[in-house]
Structures are given as C-alpha cells and as structure tokens.
Amino acid sequence: MKVFITGGAGFIGSHLAERLLAGGHQVLVLDNLSTGAMANIDPYLDNPSFDYRIGTVRDGPLVRELVDRCDITVHLAAAVGVRLIVEQPVHTIETNVHGTEVVLDSVSRKRKPIVLASTSEVYGKSDKIPFAEADDLVMGATTHARWAYACSKALDEWLGLAYHRDKGVPVTVVRLFNTVGPRQTGQYGMVLPTFAAQAVAGEPITVFGTGEQARCFCHVDDAVRSIEGLMLDESAAGQVFNVGSDREVTINRLAEMVREEAGSDSEILHIPYDEAYAEGFEDMQRRVPDVTKLERTLGYRPETSLEQIVSDVVAEQRAALQSA
Ligand SMILES: NC(=O)c1ccc[n+]([C@@H]2O[C@H](COP(=O)([O-])OP(=O)(O)OC[C@H]3O[C@@H](n4cnc5c(N)ncnc54)[C@H](O)[C@@H]3O)[C@@H](O)[C@H]2O)c1
C-alpha cells in the first residue's frame, strides 16, 4: 500500500513512516518543516519505498497531486504544542482548519480513505474520568488562546465526519492523548523531553503549576501501531477512536522518575502557570482516555510501561547532550 503522510517529518509522522516502511508499505511525506525536521526522515532517504516533498498542506494543487499518487492518507500536519498555540493563535487556527479542509477536499475527489489526527485536547475542561469518544466536549472561553487548538481540532473532526456522511469518504478520526518517545522535541512546550533535557544537563526541572495535575503518557511506538491498525481496518471509517495509555502519573512524580533515571540531582522547581504562559491560563487536573473501543477494534491496547518510556527519552537526551 502507498501511504501519504502529512506532517511526516514530525515526531509521530516519522515513527509512522518507519513502521510502515518496515511493514513493506511505500511512504510519501509532505512537511513544511515548521516543527518537524529533516533529521527525522534522514534514515529513510535512501529507501526506494520512501519519498518526500517540502511544502504546505495549504497548497491545494500540491496536496491533490500527492493524494492522487497514494492509496491512503494519514493527516498529521498541524500547528501543535501548547506554547506555540498560545503564542501564535492565528497561525494555529489557519493551519489546522484550512490545512485540513484542503486535505479532505483532495481525498474526497476520488473518495480515498484518510486517517485524521485529532487530540485529547478536544475534551477540553470536562472533568469526567475517563473520557470516552461519545462524551461531551467542554470548551473554555474564546478569550483564552489555549482553546484555539482544541476548537480547531474539533472543527477538523466535524468536517471529517461530515465528509464521511455527506460524500462517502472513508474518514477515521484518531484522538491522540499525550504521545511521547524519541524524536519529540521539548522546544514547543512538551513536558517529557523538556524534563529529560533539564535532568541530564543538571539544570532545574521546571514543573508548571502545583505539579499535582496528572497525565497519561503513551509511547510513540504504541501510538503508531494503533494508527496503522485503524488505517488498515475499513470498518473504522466514520468513527472516532481514543489512542493513548490509561496509566496516570502526576507531573511531580514524572519529574522524580526522570531525575532518578538520569541519576541527576536537579532541583524540581515549580513555576506558576501565569508566569509560564499568559495570565488566566487554564489547565486540567486529570485527562484519562477510555481505550475500550480501541482495544475492542484492534484487540490491542498501548502497553509500553512508563518506566520504559522515561528510560528511552532520558537516553535520547543524554546522547544529544554528549554529541552537542
Ligand atoms: N504528540 C502528542 O502528544 C499529540 C497529542 C495529540 C495530538 N497530536 C497530533 O498528532 C499530530 C502530529 O503531532 P506531533 O506530536 O508529531 O507533532 P510535530 O510537530 O512533530 O508534527 C507535526 C508536523 O506537521 C508539520 N507541519 C506543520 N504545519 C504544516 C503545514 N502547514 N504543512 C505541512 N506540514 C506541516 C510540522 O513541520 C511537523 O513535522 C498533530 O496533528 C497533533 O495535533 C499529537
């Protein structure tokens, strides 16, 4: 199968490319390298089953040409990361809404299947534990820029499901929860690579807020395995799936785990949200996926332990520090 991956030079996209190539598929990547990097796809450049183009998903003619060359599309390109979203709300909304519109319009012309990446952020401020796919989405005020990401992704979901219903396009939505692992950069506010880089450098580990907020972290290998499974399952079309781990950890405990794994004596420093982001920043205490539907559909649930995840990320940051 020939798979078109938008955002394929990014963190999740490059792992998906690697997995698909290893499984005998062909891969075509489109990426504008805004948060992705050539280094992520360097290892595949000599592979005859791999090809890439540098460009934007907002370029209709280019996207149509690449969609036409492939059997299926996985749309991952997006403006991501809480820091980027708070700092560049116009860029976020335009990339996520218009980019997805272009990609959906392109696949709809020949009714080609597509997997659309959404996010756990769409559950918003809901305090329900765990989040199931049919639950209500509870958004914050439009005056808080951080909700622009959630709303833009929710609109992508609405549009994707509308293409499925109105035009018969096989659209599958994956709501990714925190996904972590090698190649994720801490540059845009991602917590685990940031902690790991700080710990191996012996710098203070900066925890935003009280640190008692909890999250569930899924290894990228598990996430791309799930994306591939849903991509190959025709019965998944028209549906939404949570993809993530349901093991919770507080951010304080995560900081301690990283420090222990790194053998570091870094101080754990708490920074109020208002200082880390803009005043009035809102965050959720807990965010746990209900992965029953994923497990029922694929016969599989994300399984890499948090200890392994922390170990992989610390090892990568240590290697980066040593080669710097
Ligand atoms: N990593 C996570 O924890 C997580 C959680 C929820 C959802 N997601 C979603 O998964 C997808 C991939 O995220 P990621 O973590 O790999 O982040 P990433 O930033 O590494 O990947 C996004 C990629 O899209 C590219 N891109 C951005 N705008 C583009 C444009 N206009 N045209 C072409 N390429 C463009 C970037 O250069 C980057 O390579 C995103 O849709 C994101 O919303 C990720």
The ligand as an ORCA input file, in Angstrom:
! r2SCAN-3c Opt
* xyz 0 1
  N       2.434     14.330     20.346
  C       1.304     14.363     21.008
  O       1.290     14.144     22.226
  C      -0.007     14.618     20.308
  C      -1.172     14.592     21.092
  C      -2.377     14.834     20.481
  C      -2.446     15.046     19.118
  N      -1.310     15.068     18.374
  C      -1.447     15.327     16.930
  O      -0.591     14.465     16.208
  C      -0.138     15.130     15.025
  C       1.385     15.049     14.952
  O       1.927     15.715     16.080
  P       3.433     15.524     16.559
  O       3.423     15.363     18.019
  O       4.123     14.526     15.711
  O       3.997     17.000     16.312
  P       5.085     17.507     15.258
  O       5.120     18.992     15.424
  O       6.346     16.777     15.429
  O       4.416     17.102     13.881
  C       3.636     17.979     13.093
  C       4.297     18.049     11.730
  O       3.484     18.817     10.847
  C       4.336     19.681     10.107
  N       3.528     20.817      9.667
  C       3.012     21.804     10.413
  N       2.316     22.664      9.639
  C       2.399     22.182      8.372
  C       1.897     22.620      7.132
  N       1.163     23.738      7.037
  N       2.161     21.876      6.040
  C       2.919     20.744      6.120
  N       3.432     20.283      7.273
  C       3.168     20.998      8.387
  C       5.448     20.067     11.073
  O       6.608     20.545     10.437
  C       5.673     18.724     11.783
  O       6.619     17.958     11.092
  C      -0.693     16.545     15.083
  O      -1.848     16.615     14.288
  C      -1.056     16.735     16.537
  O      -2.122     17.639     16.705
  C      -0.089     14.857     18.947
*
